[in-house]
Structure formats: C-alpha cells, structure tokens
Amino acid sequence: MQSKNKSLEIETLRGLACLLLVLYHVIGPLGGGLKIDLGSPYRVLADSMVYVRMPLFTFISGYIYSIYKIRGNDFSAYCVGKVRRLIVPLFFVGIPFSVLQAFAPGVNKDLSLIDALLSFYVPVNHFWFLQAVFIIFMFVGFLQWRGLLRTPLHLYLLFLFSAVVFLLPEFPVDAFGINGAIYLLPFFVTGMICQENVGALKRALGVIGPVVFIVISIALLYIATVDRELIVDRRSLVGLIVGCVSCIALLSSDMRSRFLIWLGAYSYAIFLFHVLFAVTWRFALGRLGVTDQSVLVFGGLLCGLLGPVVLANVFSRFTVTSVLFLGERAVRKPIAQPVLKASQS
C-alpha cells in the first residue's frame, strides 16, 4: 500500500503517531481505559506524550495538505472530497460507535443515547479529531482558494493568528469540535510551513533534531513522574512550544522505519477503529480474569493496531464499505467494450 511517490519519513512519522495514539487509548486517561493509577510506568508514559500525540497527527495533515493544496477554482470539489473523507466516516463509524458505547457493558464512560446520537455536533469520543480537522481544512482551504496564503509571510501570519487563538479560553460548548480545531490549527500550519522549507530544515537540524526530541521526551517523562498536573494542560504556551518543536525535530531527523511506514499506510483505519479492538481485548481478558498490566497493555496495543489493518483490507474490497467506513473514493470500474470478431471488422 506504499506508493513510490510518498515521503518515507512522513509515512514513518504517521506510523509513529498511530503507535502513540493507540497506546494512549489502551492505557486510557486517569480513571479510564485500564484504570491504571498514578505511579505506574504506563501512566507516566501515557501522560508524558500529551504534547506530542495529536499535534504530530495534525502536523502530518498540514504537511500533506501543503503538497496537494487546493489550486485554481476547484473549491467545491475540494469541499466534497473533505466531506467524503471526514464527515461520512463520522456518521457511519463515529455515531454507531457512540451508540454502541451507550449500551455496551463494561465501558468506563457513561453515555446517554441522546449524547451518542448528537455526537456529530458535540464530540464525545476520539472522533472529535474528524470534526476539528474538517474545520481546519475548510478554513485553510478557503484562504488558499482566495489567494491569501501565497507567500511565506502569509503563512507566518496565519501561524501567529492560530497561536493567539490557541491560548484563548475554550468555548463553553464544543460545537462541531470548534475547540479541537483551535487546539490543532497551530500544528497544522506548522506542518505547512515545514513542507515549504523541508530541505533547509533537514540540512540545518539533521543531527540536532533527534537529540532535541530525545531531550524533550526525557524531560516530559520526568515531569509526568514528579507531578502530572504540570503536563496535562494541552492548550498552554508550553504545550504549543513543545508540540511544534517536537514535530519539527522529528521531521528533521529524517527517520525511516519499514514497520512504521507499513503501519502509516493504514493510519486512517487505525484511527477510526483502534478503540473498538482495544476495548474488545480488554473486555475479553477481563472476563477471563487476566489482570497483568503488561499483558493488557501490549495485547491491547497489538489488537488496536492490527485489527483495523485487517478491517481496512476487507472494507477496501467493496465500494460501499470503502466509501462509508473509510472515506475512500468510489472507484468506477471501466465498462467492458465488446470485442469485434475479425469477420465483423
């Protein structure tokens, strides 16, 4: 599934983002997921990556957008594509998942049926990312379409704007994921800026990048061990700086991994379905009386990564399921032309 024209370092980062995301949802927030208490290495690991997980996903989205950004007057086609890719799976995967959560036994979050049915408006699960990034694509795409992002200065001004609104208080109602969009926008724009300057970044930070990310990771692990309250506020100046610097450092490192590249090719399916498989693993082992944290964490991580890969390969075989559940384009098969016999030609 890896095309030759894709950036291998970006696909590697995409796979890394999948690992971090699934690991977090397997461990869960404090009081959720596996209900791992403070002091556990797994709790420290989950908390320490709060400034990296979703910023990295969004940074990659901005980077890829900058390569294939809207051009000319095809804004309507651009919007239709984003609705197909993001909003259709929101309705056919996100809402059914929330309804299932409202009735399923053994879940850690109490969710009413009304909240589940309205989750397209006020997000209740990880699908908030679909709504948030859709708003970002519409906003940035509109600016691009109107010719307002033609120069590097315009991009830097957009980053400044996004950083300012990032630091403002959240809206009381997270209508259609607006708070998530504001949170993610600076990292999306950072990805755009980095794509425009990727060669210079790699030359300037090729050696320093990995060191910077390792230092940041160690510092975050230490802080999460000492006092997690210092690290869980995502919309803060520290969160903004650490998130942007971490993404830039990872990109400049030019890291490549065959396994992560392979995983990155299934990143969207992993994002959509990993919780379903991770929760199934947790529920099954819970019924069997398994309580070992390592078994639960690594087994859940494996199921959360590989289960969606299998599902994606099944869904991709059929047009209806690939469109509704993966947001893929409907591939029209060419109409077979009748073959004329030699005597008729």
Secondary structure, DSSP 8 states (H G I E B T S, - for coil): ---TTS-HHHHHHHHHHHHHHHHHHHH-STTSTT---TT-HHHHHHHHTTTTHHHHHHHHHHHHHHHS---TT-HHHHHHHHIIIIIHHIIIIIHHHHHHHHH-TT-SS---HHHHHTTTTS--STTHHHHHHHHHHHHHHHHHHTT-S-SHHHHHHHHHHHHHHHTS---SS-GGGHHHHHHHHHHHHHHHHHHHTHHHHHHHHTTHHHHHHHHHHHHHHHHHHH-GGGT---SSHHHHHHHHHHHHHHHHTT---HHHHHHHTTHHHHHHHHHHHHHHHHHHHHHTT---HHHHHHHHHHHHHHHHHHHHHHHTTSHHHHHHHH---------------TTT-
